[in-house]
C-alpha cells in the first residue's frame, strides 16, 4: 500500500501509475480534487515552444507528453490553432535562437502568412511582424482530473478528500503507516511508502519525513474574459514574460500570467493594480484588450526549485527550471520509503508520476514498468445528457447533474462549472444552498454557500470596472435587497 498526499494532477497521476502496476493506493487531499494549483492555470497543453531557449529539458518533456496526452486523455484535450507572434524588436531578436531550439527539441514549427493570421484573429496587433504555428492545444484541467479520479476509483484506489496526513509512522527508519485526520476523526492507514505530491505545500509535509527542503514559490495572476473573442492560442514571441499568452477556454479566454515571489502555498489576495498591469502587458499582443470584459481574476502558486539565492527576483529572473525533481528522502538521511515530487507542469504530470513511481518501486523491490503512456483514461458510462430543472442558467447545469455528482457546492463548481458563468453565482448559489440543506442541514449548507460566495467574489473585485462594476452593483442589489443576504458579506 502507498499513500499519496495531494489530489492534484501530480498526486492523481502517481496514484493511477501505482494502480496500473498493481500497487494498492490511497490519495489524501486536504480540500477537494483540483482545489490547488492544478485547478488554477491558463489551460494550455504545452508543446514546449515556450521553453526551448530558457529550459530545453522541459521543452523536450513537453512535446513528448503533448503527443501522449492527446491519445490517452483525448476527452480533455481540445485542438485549436496555436501561434507564436513577433510584435516588436524583442521578438525579432529572439527568433533565431527560438527556431534553433525548436529544431533541437523536435517541435514542429511552420511560418504562417501574417495576413492569414490577422484575418483569423482581427483583434491581433496589426503591427505584428511574423507568425509561426506550433502544436500547443487546450487542456481542460478539471476534465482530466475527473478522468483520473474516476479511473482510480474504478480500479480500486481510494481518494479521501477534505483529509490531512498528520503523522508519518516508521519502524526502524522505514515508513510503516500514516495518521489521517478527516472531518474531525482520525484513522491509521498502514502503508509501505508515502509520496508527497502536495504542490506548493510540499515543503510543509517534508519535516514529517525527517528532512528539510527549500522551495521557491511564485504566484501568477490570470484574467478570464467573459467572451471568447479569440478562438486561437496566441503567444508573444520572446523570452517568457508577463501577459504574453491568451488561451481560449470554453466560452471564455484566459490571459496569463504574472510572476511574483510568494511566501505561502495559498494564493495571494488579488490586487487590482496587478490586473491592470497584466492588461497593459496584454496590449502588446492585443491593442484594446483593456476594453474587453474581464469576468474575473484568479491566481495560482508555482512550486519550483531554485539554484541561486536571488530571493527578490521573480522566478523568470532566477535560475529556476520548469522541470521536475523527485526526492527520495531515505537517500537524504530521512525516513526510507518517503518521496516528494516537486515542480513540473500540468503537461508533464504523467511523466512526473512515472519517474516518481519508478523510485517507489525500487524501494519496494517490486519492479513493474509503467503503463500510463499506453493506457487510455476511460469515460464512465453515461446514461445520456442530464435532464431536469436548470439550477445554473449561465452554464446550463441541471438538478439531475448536481445530484449525480454527490458532492458539496465546490465540487459542483469544479466538475460541472456550477456558478462559473457571467453572473458568478449571484442567483444559482441560493438554489444550490437550498438543495444542499436538504442533504447536509442548514448550517453546513450555509457554510458551503459562504465559502463559494467568497471564492467567486474575490476574483471579481480586482476587475470591477466599467461594465463589470455596473453588473457587480446590480448583483449586489439583488443579493442584499431581493435575496435578503443581510449580514452575509461574501467578499
C-alpha positions, -999 to +999 in steps of 0.1 A: +000+000+000+012+035-009-003+067+004-002+098-019-005+132-003-022+156-027-051+153-050-039+175-079-026+164-112+007+151-098-009+131-069-036+116-090-011+108-117+011+090-092-019+070-078-030+060-113+005+048-122+008+028-090-026+011-095-017+002-131+015-015-117-007-035-092+001-014-061-029-005-039-031+032-033-049+058-012-049+095-021-053+120+008-063+155-003-068+184+022-095+201+001-112+188-030-096+173-061-080+201-081-085+227-054-049+239-055-025+247-083-039+221-107-072+240-108-055+274-113-037+275-146-043+290-180-054+258-197-025+253-220-012+219-232+024+229-239+042+219-270+074+230-253+078+260-276+077+284-247+108+268-231+131+258-260+156+286-252+153+290-215+147+254-204+153+229-232+149+198-210+114+209-200+107+217-237+116+181-247+095+167-220+065+188-230+065+178-267+067+141-258+039+143-232+018+165-255+016+136-280+009+111-253-019+131-237-037+136-270-041+099-271-047+087-235-068+118-224-084+128-256-116+139-239-097+166-220-077+180-250-091+205-275-071+210-306-071+247-317-047+266-339-017+280-319+007+307-329+038+325-317+037+361-330+066+386-332+053+421-325+084+440-316+122+441-316+123+417-287+106+391-308+129+397-338+160+392-317+146+361-301+136+345-334+169+329-344+177+311-310+140+302-307+139+284-341+172+267-333+157+255-300+125+243-317+146+222-342+168+208-314+137+198-293+120+182-323+090+206-321+072+211-354+070+248-363+057+264-395+057+301-405+022+312-414+014+342-437+008+372-415-023+382-434-038+348-429-033+351-391-046+386-388-077+377-409-084+348-384-077+370-354-089+405-361-080+417-326-043+409-331-018+437-332-017+450-368+020+458-363+028+421-359+058+411-380+058+373-383+037+344-371+045+307-365+022+278-360+031+254-331+014+222-317+000+237-285-035+228-275-061+235-248-060+212-218-093+211-198-078+206-163-110+198-144-120+172-171-086+155-168-087+155-130-122+139-132-109+113-156-080+104-133-102+103-102-129+081-119-103+057-133-085+055-099-117+045-081-128+022-108-095+003-104-099+000-066-080+030-055-093+054-028-094+092-029-100+108+005-109+145+002-111+171+030-085+150+048-049+155+060-019+133+069-010+145+104+017+119+112+040+095+094+048+064+113+080+044+109+096+012+121+134+010+120+136+042+100+112+029+073+076+041+066+050+019+083+019+040+081+002+074+084-024+090+106-051+107+086-075+133+100-108+135+082-137+158+093-126+156+129-120+118+130-086+101+129-076+068+113-044+049+108-035+037+073-008+010+072+014+015+042+048+007+028+056+041+013+044+077+012+045+101-018+043+138-011+027+154-041+013+185-023+025+210-048+033+244-032+025+228+002+051+201-002+077+219+019+053+217+049+050+179+046+087+171+043+096+176+080+073+146+088+099+127+066+128+138+088+141+161+061+140+198+050+138+214+016+138+250+003+112+258-023+109+288-045+072+297-047+058+323-071+023+334-077+008+342-111-024+361-118-046+353-148-076+371-162-107+354-176-126+373-203-164+367-205-164+363-242-142+341-264-132+369-288-101+349-299-105+312-308-068+306-312-039+302-287-016+332-292+018+336-276+040+367-279+074+356-294+102+364-270+116+353-236+087+341-213+072+371-197+041+386-182+008+388-201+022+371-231-003+343-238-040+341-245-058+307-243-094+302-254-112+280-228-148+270-234-168+302-240-141+324-224-105+333-229-077+334-204-048+359-204-017+348-184+003+354-164+023+374-139+052+361-118+056+374-083+077+358-055+053+344-029+059+331+006+028+309+011+013+278-006-020+297-006-028+320-035-023+357-026-051+383-021-058+395-056-049+432-063-064+455-089-030+470-098-018+436-108-048+430-130-042+465-146-005+456-152-015+423-168-038+441-192-011+466-200+013+437-210-015+420-230-019+452-251+014+443-269-004+414-285-040+427-285-043+465-285-076+474-269-076+443-246-083+466-217-117+473-231-126+436-233-150+424-205-128+408-178-151+383-160-127+376-131-091+372-119-076+342-103-041+332-091-021+300-088+011+293-069+040+276-088+060+251-067+096+252-081+132+247-071+158+275-075+196+271-079+205+305-067+196+328-038+184+359-055+152+359-034+140+393-046+138+384-082+109+368-100+111+331-109+117+341-145+147+361-135+162+335-112+179+303-123+148+281-119+139+251-140+103+244-151+114+207-150+106+185-120+125+168-092+118+135-074+133+134-039+140+101-022+142+112+015+157+079+026+187+087+003+189+121+020+191+108+056+154+109+062+127+082+065+131+054+040+100+049+018+092+087+018+093+105-015+085+141-028+077+152-063+082+190-069+079+213-099+070+204-135+039+214-154+004+202-160+015+189-194+042+167-178+021+153-149+022+118-164+060+117-168+064+131-133+042+103-120+061+077-139+095+088-126+081+090-090+066+055-091+099+042-106+116+054-074+088+039-052+091+005-070+129+004-064+122+010-027+096-018-026+119-041-046+090-048-069+098-036-104+069-033-128+072-010-159+048+020-161+017+015-184+003+050-182+016+061-216-003+034-234-034+031-212-063+055-221-083+071-194-118+059-200-150+079-195-176+065-170-206+050-187-232+077-195-270+075-194-273+104-219-275+141-213-287+151-179-323+164-178-343+182-152-347+217-138-320+242-146-302+253-114-274+274-130-286+292-162-252+306-172-236+271-176-268+251-181-263+229-150-293+208-142-306+194-109-300+159-121-264+167-128-258+180-093-275+150-077-253+127-097-221+144-086-228+136-049-205+163-036-205+197-020-210+230-038-174+235-046-174+200-061-202+212-083-181+241-094-150+221-104-169+192-120-200+209-136-189+246-138-217+255-115-216+293-107-187+298-132-207+318-157-211+356-162-232+362-130-206+343-109-233+326-088-254+356-080-286+336-082-278+299-085-258+298-052-291+303-034-307+274-053-276+253-046-278+261-009-315+250-008-306+217-025-277+211-001-296+220+031-320+191+024-289+168+024-265+182+050-286+206+070-290+243+072-257+252+089-234+230+067-252+243+036-247+279+047-210+273+052-207+259+017-227+288+004-205+314+020-172+297+011-182+295-026-196+331-025-162+343-012-143+323-037-163+337-066-163+373-055-127+376-046-119+371-083-144+397-094-132+426-072-099+432-089-116+437-123-147+456-111-145+485-136-167+496-165-195+471-173-182+447-147-186+474-120-222+481-132-230+444-131-214+440-097-236+468-084-267+451-099-259+417-084-251+432-050-285+448-050-301+415-060-282+397-032-289+421-004-323+436-014-341+409-034-325+377-019-320+392+016-283+383+022-282+407+052-250+403+071-236+379+045-205+397+033-193+373+006-162+393-003 
